[in-house]
Amino acid sequence: MRAAPTRAAAPSFPFTAIVGMDDLQLALILAAISPGIGGVLIRGEKGTAKSTAVRALTEILPAVDVVSGCRFSCDPDRPDPACPDGPHVSERAVRPARLVELPVGATEDRVLGSLHLEKALAEGVTAYEPGLLAAAHRGLLYVDEVNLLHDHLVDVLLDAAAMGRATVERDGVSVTHPARFVLVGTMNPEEGELRPQLLDRFGLTVDVVASRDPAVRVEVLRARLGYEADPAGFTARYGGSQRELAERIVKARDLLSEVVLTDAALRQIAEICASFDVDGMRADLVTARTAVAHAAWSGRTVVEVEDIRAAAKLALPHRRRRNPFDAPGLDEQQLEDAINNSTPPEDDSEDDPDDDPPSPDGRGGSDGTPDQGSESDPMDARRSAESAGEESAGEEAAGQEAAGRATAGPAPTGEVAGSAAPYKARLLSVQAPGAGVAGRRSRAITEVGRVVGERARLGRENGRPHLLGTLRTAAPHQQTRGRTGPGLVVRPADVRLAVREGREGNLVLFCVDASGSMGTKKRMSEVKTAIVSLLLDAYQRRDTVGLVTFAGAASTVALPPTGSVETAVRRLESLPTGGRTPLAEGLLQAAEVLRIAAIRDPRRRPLLVLVTDGRATHGDQAFARARRAAGLLAQRGVATVVVDCEPRRGLRLGLAAELAADLRAEYLDLGDVAAGNLVRAVTERKAA
């Protein structure tokens, strides 16, 4: 049988053919011109060409001169003296710019690289297996869904991007190598935000949304359908503009060292950053570097106001976030006011003052039209075709942004309607031993933490080796293996991996009683405040959260399990109350949500938080059915915490406590959720 012919991979979608994403394209270009900016974070809803733009960027980056055979892509003119493959005597080679994609499930060894333990023990040499950071050196490192990547891996990436080096240390052996790359992360905010500390480590950020203007959407459709019908032909039509853009990036890189950042420009940058009340000095540094890159991109040797404006729009939005539930963003009118109120940079150019000032992208006069003889932008043709639609779309987007700010509520304090300011909540955790994904909540066997044991390696499984365990396994076989030299004869089957105990991240599912018995204004305010406080705690511990409510005759999955704690807070804000209490239905609904979640993410253990006063008033034998549902959850081993919302004063039925016993759950009064009330609660229980 004849083998089917191998089909060549389709060319990437041309960067210059992307429609309506000027800010995104500019941010990527500036990061490519000056990698020291610190990378780009692209935030946007699904289907907005985030990944397409990143992959297309690789095609316009200049080729890289490397030392032939060097696994770390050392520059032959300036080889790294500490390169593990050095010293270099090999010939020069040229390769295209490389795009390295980091999967969400990557381990630290896969990212940083690993040491070959068998060779280290047998031959006494440091054999290093390069990771993704080594592959990305002098290229592009792309992390899709970076908000789903574990925090310690994000820290590793950002440290390497900032320092330009990666270091691996295992059992007293250390290896370091250059790792300078353009870091680009994409994320959908609906799936959860990055912590402010990690957001700040990204140099630039861009929010992308699909245009609401039909004319622009038609251009997007026409371009995409044309590419899918004939990828090679479509790409060929943009070959000229692609080459021009690539040449312009090379020229900007060469010009970068000649750009002058005057003292007046530095002062204006500092005044603008101070006016936005950003923390630390990273915002000032990134804005300055970006302004220099923008000046080089525009063909200027002196930083001007337009360069500072463009830099601030990309460097400041994600640094204004003061509260975990705040959404990153920048009020452009506030930026204009800050620029107008700051000290303008000195005009060191010798141009005629009657000449039109350059446009924000450096191509011509203030109206944005190219001057005679000026260098044209290869994306001009595309931009001119969509300019009318861009203007109307921009007006609409500005209106939507203003409307969003008007209805956002008191976000700076993390409050929702009908609740008080959140407080520090006590730690709720899964008490049973087990294994889970690394996090900050329950104690469990995870990938990070202190070493508590060892285990056999499964095949060629990656992981941190347990040195003593490996030696103990290999030592009895040295004579039969014919050991003669000083090194040990170590076989792959001898390698033992370390078992580590740390903290895991859980799926915290809130099951909330929203019936009429909870509907008094004061009680519901206390309940919402407690839940918001627990959600804030879940955010800080990087948990996944979900929300089930029950009222009337049924239960509702108000929020399926997600990493977006911000979405949970918004759903809680609009939580309606009233009607009877279908407690059994709520518990069964929670059980079904947890069953599906276990299939999708079996390594993340659940923690059910039931917020109720224990009353059940819907249907026949309502409370008996609720107790049977509680027994089902207990049989499945679901860790549960019951938060009793029954008023402290007056007659107390104690139904929530009975339910907690059926669930084999931890029982808390609503007032005990606050961490500051723990001492009082323990004292009261001891006295009782």
Secondary structure, DSSP 8 states (H G I E B T S, - for coil): --------------GGG--S-HHHHHHHHHHHH-GGG--EEEEE-TTSSHHHHHHHHHHHS--EEEETT-TT--BTTB--TT-TT-S----EEEE---EEE--TT--HHHHHEEE-HHHHHHH----EEE-HHHHHTTSEEEEETGGGS-HHHHHHHHHHHHHSEEEEEETTEEEEEE---EEEEEE-GGG----HHHHTTSSEEEEE-----HHHHHHHHHHHHHHHH-HHHHHHHTHHHHHHHHHHHHHHHHHGGG-B--HHHHHHHHHHHHHTT-SSSHHHHHHHHHHHHHHHHTT-SB--HHHHHHHHHHHSGGG---STT------HHHHHHHHHHS--------S-TTS----TTSSSSTTS---TT----TTHHHHHHHHHHHHHHHHHHHHHHHHHHHHS-SGGGT--TT------B------S--B--EEEEEEEEESSSEEEEEEE--TT--S-B-HHHHHHHHGGGTTTTT--SSS----GGG-EEEEEEEEE--EEEEEEE-SGGG-SHHHHHHHHHHHHHHHHHHHHTT-EEEEEEEETTEEEEEEEEES-HHHHHHHHHT----S---HHHHHHHHHHHHHHHHHH-TTS-EEEEEEE-S---SSTTHHHHHHHHHHHHHHTT-EEEEEE-S-SSS----HHHHHHHHHT-EEEEGGGSBGGGHHHHHHHHHH-
